[in-house]
Amino acid sequence: MLLNSIDEYKKISEWADSLVGKKMLLRTFGGKLSRFLNRLGHPVKLKILKDYTMEPDDWTIGAEYDPDLDEAGRKPFRINFIINHHRIVPWQITKKDADELSISLIETLVHEYQHLKQYRARLFEVPSHTYKGSKALIDDDIELTYLSCPDEIDSYSENIAIRLYIEEHILNITRDKEHWDLHTYYKAFGKKHPVTKELETQIAIKLTIIREKEHGKDKRAVKRS
């Protein structure tokens, strides 16, 4: 179980930094990443997928949580590392790759663990969700139905909050663009839609929780020193 996402991010970041400058085949990298995540206690099956429509050496991460596998006691997380790089040519991992890999992985884990908690809390019952907004907007639109699901709003707000906290308080990054998942909601619903407002509210709440938790840890560390 993912108990402290910030501590987990730091472990992932340390591991990713150890790969900087190294060259390895994609299958070797995939094996290392899979073993590392499972050693940390994350029940993950990982695949390396090639996508030659991306820019050379660009990559992204896709993932899903399978409640049926979870209920059966099997590894419930599927992570795909998607990259445009030839499988027989060693891939050199840059510092930029390592930094983005660390924060992308923690976002991915946070999002999928949120789904795990949702399903376990309701004893693996599949949620019934019907979009309540404008019929003109939603008719036959699978993406809008998906994004407006309470489970997804909860999970997206969780991973957005984690990245925003890490960027601001650990990496000292000033974001000049919207988080891409937040941008997806803005593009789908607009900035004034109730779905978007609910997502923004949950992001703010979760950011506050993370800040308070981390501030409390800092204060305890000062008392011990």
C-alpha positions as a printed Julia matrix, in Angstrom:
225×3 Matrix{Float64}:
   0.0     0.0     0.0
   1.21    3.51   -0.79
   1.33    5.07    2.67
   3.42    8.19    2.04
   3.68    9.36   -1.55
   6.36   11.99   -0.88
   8.7     9.5     0.8
   8.03    7.07   -2.03
   8.83    9.76   -4.59
  12.21   10.31   -2.93
  13.02    6.58   -3.13
  12.05    6.49   -6.8
  14.04    9.62   -7.53
  17.16    8.18   -5.88
  16.81    4.99   -7.94
  16.21    6.89  -11.2
  19.24    9.11  -10.57
  21.4     5.98  -10.31
  20.58    5.25  -13.97
  21.61    8.65  -15.35
  24.2     8.33  -18.12
  23.79    4.56  -18.42
  22.96    2.87  -21.71
  20.75   -0.19  -21.79
  18.33   -2.02  -24.03
  14.69   -1.26  -23.39
  14.0    -4.79  -22.17
  16.82   -4.4   -19.65
  15.43   -1.1   -18.44
  11.95   -2.58  -18.21
  13.21   -5.48  -16.11
  15.08   -3.16  -13.77
  12.06   -0.88  -13.35
   9.66   -3.76  -12.77
  11.9    -5.38  -10.15
  12.47   -2.06   -8.4
   8.77   -1.24   -8.12
   7.92   -4.72   -6.87
  10.75   -4.6    -4.3
   9.18   -1.4    -3.0
   6.0    -3.4    -2.5
   3.98   -2.21   -5.49
   2.15   -5.11   -7.21
   2.97   -4.12  -10.79
   3.25   -5.87  -14.13
   5.18   -3.69  -16.54
   5.46   -3.68  -20.33
   7.66   -1.68  -22.68
   5.69   -0.53  -25.71
   7.0     1.25  -28.78
   5.17    4.16  -30.38
   6.91    5.46  -33.46
   4.42    8.31  -33.87
   6.12   10.08  -30.96
   9.25   12.18  -31.31
  12.48   10.13  -31.17
  13.27    9.1   -27.57
  10.09   10.72  -26.26
   8.24    8.53  -23.79
   5.17    8.46  -21.61
   3.57    6.17  -19.03
   0.15    4.56  -19.19
  -1.43    2.5   -16.43
  -4.57    0.82  -15.18
  -5.88   -0.84  -12.05
  -7.78   -4.12  -12.49
 -10.2    -4.75   -9.6
 -10.84   -8.34  -10.72
  -7.15   -9.18  -10.37
  -7.04   -7.38   -7.03
 -10.02   -9.32   -5.69
  -8.37  -12.56   -6.85
  -5.17  -11.68   -4.96
  -3.1   -11.11   -8.1
  -1.04   -8.08   -9.11
  -3.68   -5.46   -9.97
  -1.53   -2.75  -11.56
  -0.55   -2.71  -15.23
   2.01   -0.1   -16.24
   3.07    0.55  -19.83
   6.25    2.47  -20.53
   5.68    3.81  -24.03
   8.66    5.11  -25.97
   9.86    5.87  -29.49
  13.18    4.06  -29.45
  14.34    0.98  -31.32
  14.37   -2.13  -29.17
  17.86   -3.29  -30.27
  19.55    0.09  -29.76
  20.66    0.9   -26.18
  18.75    3.8   -24.65
  20.77    6.38  -22.7
  18.92    7.78  -19.71
  19.47   11.5   -19.18
  19.01   13.51  -15.99
  15.89   15.01  -17.57
  14.55   11.49  -18.17
  15.3    10.48  -14.57
  13.61   13.57  -13.11
  10.48   13.15  -15.21
  10.42    9.38  -14.68
  10.41    9.88  -10.9
   7.52   12.29  -10.81
   5.55   10.47  -13.54
   5.85    7.17  -11.68
   4.66    8.62   -8.39
   1.74   10.29  -10.17
   0.88    6.98  -11.82
   1.07    5.03   -8.57
  -0.93    7.62   -6.63
  -3.69    7.61   -9.26
  -3.94    3.83   -9.45
  -3.73    3.3    -5.68
  -6.64    5.69   -5.32
  -8.67    3.37   -7.56
  -7.54    0.42   -5.46
  -8.78    2.14   -2.28
 -12.08    3.04   -3.95
 -12.81   -0.53   -5.03
 -11.69   -2.15   -1.8
 -13.79    0.29    0.24
 -16.94   -0.79   -1.59
 -15.96   -4.49   -1.67
 -15.11   -4.39   -5.39
 -18.55   -3.26   -6.48
 -18.44   -1.45   -9.83
 -19.72    2.11   -9.43
 -22.86    3.18  -11.23
 -22.35    6.64  -12.62
 -24.55    8.66  -14.92
 -23.43   12.06  -16.08
 -25.84   14.77  -14.92
 -24.76   17.65  -17.15
 -25.83   19.02  -20.48
 -27.17   16.32  -22.8
 -25.88   18.3   -25.76
 -22.41   18.05  -24.26
 -22.42   14.46  -23.14
 -24.41   12.43  -25.68
 -22.3     9.47  -26.87
 -19.13   11.08  -25.51
 -17.15    8.35  -23.76
 -14.37   10.7   -22.66
 -16.71   13.09  -20.86
 -18.5    10.22  -19.15
 -15.14    8.85  -18.04
 -13.75   12.18  -16.81
 -16.92   13.06  -14.91
 -16.94    9.77  -12.97
 -16.44   10.51   -9.23
 -13.74    7.81   -9.07
 -11.74    9.59  -11.78
 -12.21   13.06  -10.29
 -10.92   11.67   -6.98
  -7.94    9.92   -8.59
  -6.97   12.75  -10.93
  -7.15   15.3    -8.14
  -4.82   13.07   -6.12
  -2.13   12.76   -8.77
  -2.37   16.43   -9.81
  -1.95   17.53   -6.19
   1.12   15.31   -5.74
   2.87   16.69   -8.81
   2.06   20.29   -7.92
   3.42   19.8    -4.4
   6.62   18.13   -5.59
   7.24   20.77   -8.23
   6.74   23.64   -5.8
   8.28   22.32   -2.59
  10.92   19.81   -3.7
  11.97   20.74   -7.22
  11.39   24.51   -6.9
   9.69   24.59  -10.29
   7.38   27.45  -11.21
   4.79   25.95  -13.51
   4.1    28.15  -16.54
   1.45   25.86  -17.99
  -1.55   24.04  -16.6
  -1.02   20.48  -15.44
  -1.94   18.37  -18.49
  -4.64   16.37  -16.68
  -6.21   19.61  -15.45
  -5.94   20.98  -18.99
  -7.78   17.87  -20.22
 -10.7    18.75  -17.93
 -10.64   22.39  -19.01
 -10.68   21.33  -22.64
 -13.48   18.81  -22.09
 -15.79   20.87  -19.85
 -14.53   24.44  -19.68
 -13.33   26.16  -16.52
 -16.76   26.95  -15.05
 -18.42   23.55  -15.33
 -19.37   21.8   -12.04
 -17.18   18.82  -12.93
 -14.15   21.09  -13.33
 -14.99   22.99  -10.16
 -15.26   19.74   -8.2
 -11.87   18.63   -9.5
 -10.29   21.97   -8.53
 -11.86   21.8    -5.06
 -10.49   18.31   -4.47
  -7.03   19.34   -5.7
  -6.98   22.24   -3.23
  -8.09   20.01   -0.35
  -5.49   17.35   -1.11
  -2.71   19.9    -1.52
  -3.57   21.24    1.93
  -3.47   17.72    3.4
  -0.06   17.03    1.83
   1.38   20.35    3.04
   0.12   19.8     6.58
   1.45   16.24    6.66
   4.88   17.24    5.35
   5.03   20.29    7.64
   4.26   18.06   10.6
   7.1    15.72    9.63
   9.48   18.68    9.36
   8.53   19.88   12.84
   9.08   16.41   14.32
  12.48   16.22   12.61
  13.5    19.56   14.17
  12.51   18.37   17.66
  14.61   15.2    17.3
  17.72   17.07   16.11
